[in-house]
Amino acid sequence: SAVISQKPSRDICQRGTSLTIQCQVDSQVTMMFWYRQQPGQSLTLIATANQGSEATYESGFVIDKFPISRPNLTFSTLTVSNMSPEDSSIYLCSVDWTGSITEAFFGQGTRLTVV
Amino acid sequence: AQSVTQLDSQVPVFEEAPVELRCNYSSSVSVYLFWYVQYPNQGLQLLLKYLSGSTLVKGINGFEAEFNKSQTSFHLRKPSVHISDTAEYFCAVSDRGGATNKLIFGTGTLLAVQP
């Protein structure tokens, strides 16, 4: 297993502002993923972030709203831009070592509330 | 497109009773199947997974699941639950060898164990 640290663990933000969430892994990984878990709902994949390439976004998510950086094999950030109350969710970072999604681990998540 | 259906949003059960959490998936290709558990205010933890081989898979904390290809199901079972098993349980699927390596999650089942 691995240690995945997300920061911040929670935040309350004003609408119209942006928040950057950090994900740090204690070993090098190829594939990193960002998920959103809206209140009372399941996890939805936002994007896949591979080092050295642009993030791949899922349908319904765009780079302008959720820019992602992946500067190296142990770190990634997700920014939630121009926030509205509808962005209130838990955002989770996930990593997979195998390249075939057979061993995915998740961070503790960032609980975001937009007021 | 793949989808995962968890038929029960909430399952109340008394301590030491058996429990089954149901999961069905729709996919026209071979799949990997997973169960994750999310304790309150925590991230996701892998309970067990089916990749290939024996259709009965044993996981942590006494849980097991059985892959049934003809019924496209992957139900989770435990013969005797504890109060500490109270959590949200998510079933997930991924295409075997798929190019996207994505996890598709069900909507979750809240297991509420009562004394």
Boltz contact constraints between the chains, C-beta under 6 A:
constraints:
  - contact:
      token1: [A, 42]
      token2: [B, 105]
      max_distance: 6.0
  - contact:
      token1: [A, 42]
      token2: [B, 107]
      max_distance: 6.0
  - contact:
      token1: [A, 42]
      token2: [B, 108]
      max_distance: 6.0
  - contact:
      token1: [A, 43]
      token2: [B, 105]
      max_distance: 6.0
  - contact:
      token1: [A, 45]
      token2: [B, 102]
      max_distance: 6.0
  - contact:
      token1: [A, 101]
      token2: [B, 94]
      max_distance: 6.0
  - contact:
      token1: [A, 101]
      token2: [B, 101]
      max_distance: 6.0
  - contact:
      token1: [A, 101]
      token2: [B, 103]
      max_distance: 6.0
  - contact:
      token1: [A, 102]
      token2: [B, 32]
      max_distance: 6.0
  - contact:
      token1: [A, 102]
      token2: [B, 51]
      max_distance: 6.0
  - contact:
      token1: [A, 106]
      token2: [B, 43]
      max_distance: 6.0
  - contact:
      token1: [A, 106]
      token2: [B, 44]
      max_distance: 6.0
  - contact:
      token1: [A, 107]
      token2: [B, 43]
      max_distance: 6.0
  - contact:
      token1: [A, 108]
      token2: [B, 43]
      max_distance: 6.0
  - contact:
      token1: [A, 109]
      token2: [B, 43]
      max_distance: 6.0
